[in-house]
Amino acid sequence: MRGIGLCLIILVMAFLQGCTTRMWYDGFKQAQASECSKLQDREREECLRDAGVSYDQYQRERNETLKKDRD
C-alpha cells in the first residue's frame, strides 16, 4: 500500500511540473508577442513568426539541447 501512495505522489508531482513549465512558456510567449506589437511592419511580422513556436516544438528542441549537453 505504501508503494502505491509513493507512486501517486510521484505522478502528481510530475504532472504539476509539466503544467508549471507549460504555463511559464505560455506567459513568455504572451510577453514576446506584446513586445513584437511595438515593432513596425516587417520586423513585427518576423518577430511574431519567431514567437509562434508551439510548446511541443519548444519541448522537443529543449530536450535535444539538454541531451547534447549531457553527451
C-alpha positions in Angstrom: 0.0 0.0 0.0 2.8 2.4 0.8 4.3 1.8 -2.7 1.1 2.9 -4.3 1.0 6.1 -2.3 4.5 6.9 -3.3 3.8 6.3 -7.0 0.8 8.5 -6.8 2.8 11.3 -5.2 5.5 11.0 -7.9 2.9 11.1 -10.7 1.2 14.2 -9.2 4.5 15.9 -8.9 5.4 15.1 -12.5 2.0 16.4 -13.7 2.4 19.6 -11.7 5.9 20.2 -13.1 4.6 19.8 -16.6 1.8 22.3 -16.0 4.2 24.8 -14.5 6.5 24.6 -17.4 3.7 24.9 -19.9 2.3 28.0 -18.0 5.7 29.6 -17.9 6.1 29.0 -21.6 2.7 30.5 -22.4 3.4 33.5 -20.3 6.7 34.0 -22.1 5.1 33.8 -25.5 2.4 36.4 -24.5 5.2 38.8 -23.3 7.1 38.3 -26.5 4.0 38.9 -28.7 3.4 42.1 -26.7 6.9 43.2 -27.4 6.5 42.3 -31.1 3.5 44.6 -31.3 5.7 47.6 -30.6 7.7 47.0 -33.8 7.0 48.2 -37.3 5.6 46.1 -40.3 8.2 43.6 -41.4 10.1 43.5 -38.1 6.8 42.8 -36.3 5.9 40.0 -38.7 9.3 38.3 -38.3 9.1 38.7 -34.5 5.6 37.2 -34.4 6.7 34.3 -36.6 9.5 33.6 -34.2 7.1 33.8 -31.3 4.8 31.3 -32.9 6.8 28.2 -31.9 4.5 25.7 -30.3 5.1 24.3 -26.8 5.6 20.8 -28.2 8.3 22.1 -30.7 9.9 24.1 -27.9 9.9 21.0 -25.7 11.5 18.8 -28.4 14.2 21.4 -29.1 14.9 21.8 -25.4 15.2 18.1 -24.9 17.6 17.8 -27.8 19.8 20.6 -26.4 19.8 19.0 -23.0 20.8 15.7 -24.4 23.6 17.2 -26.4 24.9 19.0 -23.3 25.0 15.7 -21.4 26.9 13.9 -24.2 
